[in-house]
């Protein structure tokens, strides 16, 4: 193991991760703007797109589950679900495990929509340069996952 493969001391790690935060904020905001531009094409807002994609990946979920995973308030997620339901992209069905918290289910129309959105996003993501390797992308995901875990205790309902 060479020097660059050794874990960083906490003080140095803290300073280096500021560089990541400085990039993640602008990246996130620019990516949101690009997704919002697609709203004119598909008609799905960024919030609705997130709900549809999560349902596509995870299957039926409740609003509290959707909000917890996305670190968003239940009220915001409920508005996104209501919007998606009004457009026929999701349906709200009884939850056998919990009478007061219905399940949100992706409809065929919703599945077709999120597939079109993801296809458009994939085309854009293919344009990323830098000759990135699988190991570099895996390392990036690992770093971001650890950073996210640091803030698991933050209450999103405020």
N, C-alpha and C positions, 0 to 999 in steps of 0.2 A: 504494500500500500504506500503510495507516494504522498507527498504533502497535500496535493490537490484532492486526494481521495479521502482525507481525514475529516471527520466532523469539525465544523468551525466552532470556536469558543463562543458562548452566548453573546458577548458584547459585539464581536465581529459579525456574527450571524444577524444580529439585530440591525446593524448598519447596512449589511448587504441586502437584507429583505426590504429595506426602504426603497432600494432600486426597483425591486419587483413591484411594490405598491405604486411607485411613480409611473410605471408602465401599464399596470393593470387598469387603473382608472381611465386614462385616455383611450385605451384599447376597448374597454367595456362601453364607454360612451359612443365611440365611433361605430362599434358593431351594432349597438342599439339603433343608431341613426340609419344604418344600412338596412336593418330589419324593418324599421319603420317605413323606409322607402318602398319596401316590398308590400307594405299594407295596401298600397294603391293597387297592387296586382292581385294579391290573394284576399285582401280584406281583413286579415287577422292582425290585431295589435301585438306588440311585443309580449304583453302579459298573457293574452290568449294563446299566442304561439307557445309560450313556456308551459302552460297548462296542457295543451294538446300533445306536446312532445313528451311530457312526463307521463301522461296517460298511455301514450304509444309505447313507451319503454317499460312502464311498471304495471300496466293494467288498471282496472277499476280502483279508484281511491276516493277517500272522503276529502272534503274541503280542509279540515284540520291537518290531514296527512299531506296534502298538496302544499299547504302553507308552511308546514314545518320543513319539508324537504327543500323548498325554495327560499326559506328564510324571509318570507313575506307575511304580512298581516292576513288573518283570516278574512277580514272585511274586503281587502283588496282582491284576494283570490276568489272570494264569493262573487264579486262584481265581474271578474274575468269569466267565471263559470256561467254566470247568468247571461253574459254577452254571447258566449259560445253556444249555450243552450238555445238562445233566441235565434241563432243562425243555423241551428240544426247540426252543429258539430259535435255536441255532447248530449247525452240524456242523463237525467237524474232518476236513479232507480232506488227502490227500497234496499236497505242494508240489513241482511239477516242477523248480523252481529251487533247492530246498534240501531235501534228504532229512530233515534233523534238525529242521527248523522247519516244522511243518504250517501249512496255511492255515485260517483261521477263516472260515466262510461263514454268512451269515444264511439261515435257513430261511423258508419262507412264514409259519409261525407267528410267528417272530421279527419278520418284516417287519410283520405285522398288529399285533403287540404294540407295536412302537416307533411305528407310525403312530397308535395309540390314545393312547399317552403324549404324543406331540408334539401331537396335536389338543387334548388337555387343557391342555397347557402353552401352546399358542397362545391358547386361550380366556382363560387367566389373563393372558398378556402383552398382550392387547388392552385390558386394563383400565388399563394404564400411562397416566398423565395427562401434563400438561405441554405439550400441543400441540407435541410434538417434530416437527421437520422431518427430511426425508431427509438434508439436509446435516449436521444436528446428530448424527444417528445415525452417519453415515459418519465424522464427525470423532471421535466417541467410540470407534468401532472402530479407527480409525487410532492414536489415543493408546494404547489398551490393547494393540494389536499391537506398538507400539514399546516399551512397558513390558515386555511379555512377552519380546521379543527381547533385552532387556538381561540377562535371566536364562537365556538359552539354554545357557550353559555349566554351569549348576547340575546336579550329578549327582543323579538321583532314586532311585538304588539304595541310598543310605545309610540 
